[in-house]
Amino acid sequence: MYQHVDQSWRTQPPFMSRATVSLLANRLRQHARDIGASELAVVAHGGEPLLYPDLDYFFGTLRDNAGDVTLRFAVQTNGTLIDDRVIQTLAKYSVHVGVSLDGPREVNDVARRTHGGEGSFDSVIRGIGRLRHQEPGLLDSALQVINHRQEPASAVRFLEDLGFSRADFLLPDWNHDSISMSQLEPGTLGSWLIEAFDYWAARSSPVYIRTFLVIARLLLGDEEGTDNFGPEAVGTLIIETDGSYQIHDALKTAYQGAGHTGMTLASHPVHDVDKLPLARAFQLKISGVGRQCRECSLFPVCGGGSPVHRYKAGVGFSMPSAYCVDLQMLISHIARRLLELPAITGGVRDRLLSYAAQMPAVDVGKDARQVSLRMIHVV
């Protein structure tokens, strides 16, 4: 997020102040009451959340001011700073740990390097091992940005070998203006994901890979998805170190201020963000897509893809996804694989047949103009 178009992080404090943490605690309690929720998920993100100078104060303040609301804590970390002291704090507040790790050493160390220019892989593996040894129940998930040069099967095996129970393969945060820099041909990542899916399914992998299972659920008739798939998703909110509300951190790839709301912890309750059109586009997907997506038969599954990937200067976020071809390929392939199951009959089978017949035919260069928040990300 620190190398993209939006550079507003340069004007923000490096850490959230104690006063801001207190404001956050009050807003969380108020928000849960406003929407009638008994629990909220709070994810410390970044940057690197384990750099925060007093994690005990941060999680303790939020928990102690939550009233009768259950806060489910997590951190998304690069793993290099997981030591005994950090593990003790995470265990005290039952903070689940997601690790951002892009694959084996030769893949991970291409982009994830220390300030000294050295690869971070060994430090990450040490941190994961230490956490697994001391508090195995806290090691939750892994996120990998897809590197199409890595063999898909080796990516799946890598996650299994590290003992993760949950993981996901993420599409790079390219949009229509930036994807040309990737030099990816349409369908490249779709083919990669298909190969990964087939390998994962054939070996009954113990790793829950979110993208694959969410698509399968949506194909079978579910409606709730994620930022990247499905017609509906649980709302998320980004809270920056200065207490300002941001709609989504990956919107920083679009333009300066794309995710800015003009609202802060001090000025507005959390649910006011729900009223913003772009915030709603991440929750009720039909509200933010163009006609081409609305009329597409795959929309109940892909949901138009992530709004982040739909951006094009001069058009906004109503384009089909920059990964439209890749999404079509993967969805139709998983539909065909589900049709192989004997239990798939009747109306479900008919629906899958229609999805399986879809082939990538969308011109993603064509001009296509024409849920309440329950997860809080603190960055």
N, C-alpha and C positions, 0 to 999 in steps of 0.2 A: 504493500500500500504506500510505501514511502518513495517510490520511484515513478508514480503515475502522474497524470495531468494535474490533479488536485493536490496542491502542496500546502494546504491550510495547516497541516500538522506543525509546520515551522513556527507558527505564531501561538501554539498551545504549550502549556506547561508540560514537562516530561512526565510528571506523575499527578494523579488526582490528589488534591489537598484533603486534609481531614475535614474541613468545613464542607467540601463538596461530597465526601463520603457520607457525612451526616445528612445532607440534603437528599442524597440518593436513597438512603435508608427510609427516610420519611416518605419519599415519593413512591417507593416500592409498596409500602404498607397501604398508602392511599390508593394506588392503582389496583391492587388486589381487591380492595373494598369496592372501588368503582365498578369493576367488571364482574364482581361476585366470584372471584377465584380463590381457591383454598391453597394454591401453590403457584409459584413462579420459578422459572429457570433463570439463573444469573450466571453468565459465562464471562470470566475475565479473559480478555483477548488482547490483541496487541497489534504491532509491536511484540514485546515479550513481557507477559504479565508477571513472571517470576522475578523481574527486576524491581518490582514495587518494594519500597524499603520496609514496609511493615504489613505483611500479609495477614498477620494475626489481628491487627487493628481493623483492616479492611473487612475481612469475613466476619469478625466478631461484632463489629458495629452493625453490619447488615442483619446478622442473625438476632442480636439482642434487641433490635428495634422492630422486628418483624411482627410482633404481636402473635396472633393465632394463625398467621400465614406461614406455610412451609416454603422455605427457599431451597431449591436444589442447585448447589454450587458446582461449577466446573471451571477448568482453565484449559485454554488451548495454547500449548507451549511448543517451542522448538526442542525442548528436552535437555538442553545443555546445562541448565542450572539446577537440575533436580539433585539435591544433596540431602543429607540426613536432617538438617534443620528445616528445609522446605517440606520434606515428607512428613515430619512431625506436625507441622502446621496444617497441611492438607488433610491429614488423618483426623486432626482435632475437629475439623468442620466438615468432614466427609466430602471433600472436594474431589470430584472425578476428573481424571486427567486425559485430555486428548493431545496427541503428539503430531505435529506437522513434520513429516519425513517423506521425502520424495523417492525413496527406493534405496537400493544397495549403495555402497560407497561411491561407485563410479557414476551413479546417477545423482545422488543427493549432493555430493560435493561440487557439482558443476555450479549450482546457484546458491547453496546454503553454506557460506564460508564465514569464518570469523573476521573480526576487524583486522587481524593480522594477515588475512589472505589464506589461512589454512582451512582445510575441510573440517566440517563439524561432525561428521559421521561418528567417529569414535566417542566423542563426548555425549552424543545423543544415546548411543547404545549403552554406555555406562549408566546414564541416568535412568533409562528404561529398566535395565537390569536391577539397579538399586531399588527402584520403586516396586518392581515385581517381587523382589525378595522380601521387602519389609511390609508392603501394603498392597498385595496383589489385587484386592478388590477395588482399588482406586484406578488402576490402569484400564482405561475405558475404550479408547478408539484411536485410529490413525487417519490422517488426511494426506492424500498424495495428489499433487497436481500431475496430470498425465504427461509423461514424456514418451512420445510415440516411438522414440528410438529404443526404448526398453522393451524387451520381450514381454508380452502380456502375461504369459504363464509365470515368468519369474517374478513379476510384480505381485501376483496372487500368493505364490509360495513364500515370498519375503514377509508378507503380512502374517501368514500362518506361523512361520518360524519364530517370529517375535512374540507370538502368543496373544495377539490382539483378538478380541471377540467381535469388535465392530470396526468398520473402516469405510472409506469412500474414495473413489477416484474422481477428482475434480477437473472439469474443463478449465483451461486457462482463461483468465478474465479478459479476453479479447472482445471487441465490439466491431461493428462494420467499418469504423475508421482505422482501427489498429490491427485487425487480423491479417492484413496484407504483410505486416512486418514478420509474422510467424512463418510465412512461406508455406503454410499448410494448404493442401488441396482439399476442397470439400469432400467429406467422407473419410479422410485419413483417421480422425479420432473415432469415428463411428466404427470403422473396421477394427481398430485397436480394442475398443470396448466389446465388440462382438466376440473377438477371440478370447478376451479375458473372461467374458461371461461363460462361454462354452467350456473353458478349462475349469472355472470355478464350479459350474453346475455338475460337470462330469465327475468330479472328485468329492461331491457333497461336502464342500469346504466348510469348516466350522466358523469361518469368519462371516459375519453379517455385513455384506457390502450394500450400503444404503441405496445407491442408484439402481442396482439390479432388483432389489426387493421392492422398492417403491414403485418402479415401473410395473412389476408383476402385479402388485396389489391394485394399481390403477387400471390395468388391463382387465382385472377380474371384477371391477365395478366400484372400487373405493373412490372417494373424491378428494380426500385430504392428502396433499403431497408435500413438497418442499419448495424452496425458492426456485429450483430448477425444473420441477415437474409437477403436473397436476393442476386442476382448476382452482384449488384453494390451498392455502398454507397457513400455519400458525404464524402470527405476526411476530416480528423481531424488531428491536430498537437498539441502535448504537448510541452509547453515551460516551462522549469524548472526555479527556482528562480535565477540560475546563467546565464540564457540566453541560455542554451543549448537546442537543439531540441531533443525531444523524439518521437518515432513513436506512442506509446500508453502506457498510464500509467499502464494498467493491464498486460503488458508484464513483469513487475517486478516479476510476479509469476513464470516465466519460468526459468531464470538463470540470473546471474549477467551481466548486460550490454545488455540484450536482445533487449531493445528498443532504445539503444544509436545509434546516427547517426554520431557522430564525427563532427557535424555542430553546429554553434551557431548563434545568432542574429548578432554578430559582423563579422562572417566569411562568411556566405552564405545567399542568398535570400531564402525565404520560399519555393519557388517552386522547389528548388534543392532536397528537401526531396522526392518529387514525383518520382524521378528516382530510389529510393531504392526499391529492390524487396519486402521487407517485408511491406513497406509503401503501395505499389501497391496492396498487398494482402488484405489490408483492404478496398480498393476501387473497384478494378476489381477482384472479388473473384476467378475467374477461373485461375488467374495467380499464386495463391498460394496453390491450393489444389492438392491432389494426384489423381491417376487414379480412385480409388474407388469412390471418390466424383464426379469427372468429368463425370463418366458413370452412376451416380445415377439419376433416373427420378425425384427425389425431389430437385435436385440441383437448379432449377430456383426459388424455394421458400426458401430453407434453406441456399443456398449459401455456404454450407459446415460448417455453424455455425461460430462463432467467431474464428479467428486465435488463440486467447489466449487459447481456450479450445482444440485446436488441437495439442498442443505441446507435444512431447515426446523426452526425451534425446536420442541422437544417431540418431534420425530420423528428428527432426525439427518440422515444422508446417504443414506438408503435411498429417498427419494422419486424419482420420475422427474425428469429434468432440467427446470428452469424453462424451458428452450428445447426441450422435447420436440417440440412441433409444428414448430418451425423445422428441427430435425434430420430429422424424418420427411420434410418437404417437400424438403429438399436431397438427401437420400439417394435417395429415390424418383425425383427428377428426373434425377440423374446416372445412375442405373440405366437410365432410359429413353433417355438420350442414348448410353450405351454399346451399347444394343441396335441402334442405327443402324449400328454398325460391321459390315461383312461378315464379319470374322474371328470374330465371336462366334457360336458354334454349340454344339450338344450340351448337356451338363450345365451348362456355364457360362451358356448362353442361358436354360435353364430356371430357374436360380437368379436371374438378373437379372429375368426376368419376374415372379417372386414378389416381389422387392423393389420393382419398378416399380409393382406393383399396390397397394402400401401407401399409404394416405391418412391424414393426421393425424386420429386419432380418440381419442387418449388424453386422459382427464380429468386434467390435470396437477395439479389441486387435490385429487385423491383421496388419502387416507392410504394409503401403500404399505408400512406397517410389516410386519410379520409377524415371480519374476523378480528377480532380484538387482539392487542399485543399481550403475549404471555411469555415471551423470552426477551431478556434484557442482556445485551452485550456491552461490557464495560471495557473500553480500549485505552 
